[in-house]
Amino acid sequence: MNTWYASTVVALSAGIIGVFVVLRGDSFLAHAIPHGSFAGAAVAVTIGLSPVTGMGIAALLSALAMHFLGKKGRRDVVIALLLVFLLAGGAFMLSLSGDYSNEVYALLFGQVLAVTDSDLLTMSILAIVAVTLVLCMIRPLLASSIMPEQASVQGVNNNLVALLFTIVIACVTTASVPIVGAMLLFSLLVAPPAAACALARNPIHAITLSSIFALCCMWLSVALSVLTDLPIGFFVATSSACVYAVAKVIAHIWKH
């Protein structure tokens, strides 16, 4: 039961928030933060703490670092350098511990069948916080995502919106990585929302479609993971890519 509940929480949060990731062009950021969180998990394992705790702290700190350092230079360069540094740092810490823990492996590649009650509670709280933040600032977030210059003229603080949304991605990362893994959370945050944006006529329809696509991908992936005993991340990536490809074909046909 925990497996299905957890996969539903992950899918809905990623489906809703992923629409804004796509609209804002933050796909690289959504790719980098989950990988950055791996370093925190590695440090936590090395010093004997919970890898999920370390991951959550690292996700928040790396998200803040990418936001503030990105304001002072080329944002893509800053994110790329921090991503490489954090991945290398995580591998270094694990080599010091002499043990590539199964828990850290699960955080990299996903282990949906190992979700405990305490993990489920933490995930649910973080997902609710993330989605609530998005819903509370949905108007300025939409304006900042679609027409940032006009939004600024209308009094929207684009910098504050960007900071809050970066924190939202950190929350979703901490909630989702134990299920789908840091390596493949990116596909769930981008492919179903991008498919929805290709087909929808307005943001509300896009959020609805994105949530449906993400749920279908997650539930199918859970079922296939249980049947084959293979990492869920592979099935999430494959099904998400297929959904995006089909959506683009349909969108192309509609235009003609």
N, C-alpha and C positions, 0 to 999 in steps of 0.2 A: 504493500500500500504506500509506503514511504517513497518508493521509486516513482510511482505515477504522480503522486502529489508534488514531489520535488521537480519532476520534469515539466509539470504544468506551470509551476511558479517560474521556472527558468524561461520557458517558452513565452509566457505572457509578458514578463518584464523585458526580455530581449526584443520581442515583437513590437512593443509600444515604444521603447526607447530607441530601438534601431532605426525607426522612421526618421527621427531627428538626427541621428548619426549620419544617415544618407543625405538628408536635406542640407545639413551644415558642412558636408564634405569632411567629416571627422573620421573617416574609415581607418586612416593610419593611426590616429589616436586610439581608436577602439581596438586596434591590433596590438598597440604597444603596451597599454596599461595591463592587460592580462599577463603578458610576458614579463613585464616588470614585477608583477606580484610574485612570480616564481622565485625571485631572489629572496624575498621575505620569508617564503616557505622554507627555503634552503637554510637560511640563517636560524629560523626557529627550530628546525630539526637538529642542527648542529649544537644548539645550546639546550636542547631538551624540552622545547615548548611545542605547543600545538602548531602544526604547519598552517592551518586555516587562520589562526590568529596572526601569525607572521605575514601571511599572504594579504590579509585585510589591511594591516598597517602599511605594508609596502605598496599596495594598490593606491591607497590614499596619498602617501608621500610622493610616489612617482607621478601620480596625476597632478598634484600641486606643482611639482618641479617642472613638468612639461608645460603647464600653463604659464607659470611666471617666467621661466627662462625663455619660452617661446615668444614672449612679448618683446624681448630685447634683441632678437635676431631672427634668422630664418627658422620658422617653426618646424618645418619638416626635417631640417638638419638636426635641430635640438632633440626632437623626438627620436630620430634614428640613432643618434649617439647615445642617448640615455637607454634606449632599448638594448643596444649591443652591450653597453656597460653592465646593465642589470642582469642580462642573461649570462654574461661571462662571470660576473660576481657570484651568481647563484651556483654555477657549475664549480667555481673555485671553492665555495663554502662546502659543497657536498663532497668534494675531493678531500678536504681537510677532515671531514667527519669519517671518511672511509666507508661510507654506507649510503648507496643510492636507495633511500627508503622507498618502500612500496607506497607510502602515503604521498610522497612527492611525485612519484611516477603517476599516481592517480590524478594529482592536481595538474599534471602536464597533459594527460591524455584522456582523463575522465573515467569515473567509476561509479556509475549511477546505482549499482546494486548494493553499494556499501554505505548508503546514506543512513545516518543514525537519527534518533529523535532530536538530539541536541543540535546536530547539523541542520536538520529541517527547520527548527525554530529560528536559528540564526539566519538561515537563508530567507525565510519568510519575512522576518523583520526588515532585513536589508532591502529586499525586493519591494516591500510596501513603502519604505522610506523613499526609495528611488522613484517609484511610480508616482507617489504623492507629490514629491518635489516637482516632477515634470508637469503634473496636472495643475499644480498651483501657479506655475509660471508659463502655462501653455501659450497664452497670447504673446507675451514678449519673446518667448522662445521661438514661436513661429515667425514673428516679425523679424527677429534677429537672424533666423536661419535663411529666410527667403529674400528679404530686402534689408540687409544690415544698415546701409546708408540711410534709407528712409526711416528705419526704426530709430536710428540715432537722432535724427531730426525731430522725431515725435517724442523724444525723451526717454527712450529705452537705453539702459546702460548695457551696451553690448559686452563689455568686459566682465561685468558682474554675471550676466547670463552665461557667458562662456565658462566662467569659474564654477558656477553652480552645476552646469551640465557636465563638466569634467568630474566633479564629485559624484554626480549621478552614475557616470560610467564606472567609477571606482566601486560604488556600492553594488552595481550589477555584476561586476567582475567577481567580487568576493562572494556574492550569492550564487553565481553560476559555475565558476571554475571547478568546484568539487564534483559537479555533474558532468559537464561536457569537456572539461580540461582547458587549460590556458591556451594550448596550441590551436584549438578549434572553436572556442567561444566566438572568435572573430567572424566565422562563417555564419553563425546564428544571428549575430548582431547586424550583419550586412546583407546577406543574400535574400532572406525572406522579406525584409523591409524594402530592399531595392526592387524586388519583384512586385511588391504591392504598389510602390511609387510609380512603376511603369504602367500599371493598369488602372490606378485610382484617379478620380477627377478632382478630389480635394483631400486635405490632410486627414479629416475624420475617416473617410473611406479608406485611406492608406493605412491608418492605424488599425482599423478593423481587419482589413485583409492581411496585413502583416502579422497580426496576432493569430489569425486562423492558419496562415502558412507555417508560422513557427511552431504552433501546436501540432500540426500534422507531421512536420519534420521530426519533432521530438518524440511523439508517440510512436511513429514508425521506427525511429532509431532505437528506442527502448525495446520494442518488440524484437527487432532484429538482433540487438545486442544480447538479449536473454536467450534467443534461439541458437545463436552461433557462438556465444561466449567470447566475442571479440569486443574491443574498446568501442564505446558508444560514439566517440568523436569521429571515427571514420564514417559512420552512417549519417551523422549529423552533417558533415561536410558534403557528402555525396548527395543526400536528399535535398539539401539547401541549394546546391549548385543546379540540380535538376529543376527545382521550382523556379529559380531565376531564369534558366534557359527557356523553359516553357513560357514563362510570362513575357519575355522579350519577343519570342516568336508571335505570341498572340497580339501583343502591342503593335508589332510590325504589320500584321495582317489587318488590324483595325484601321491603321493609318492609310491602308491602300484599299 
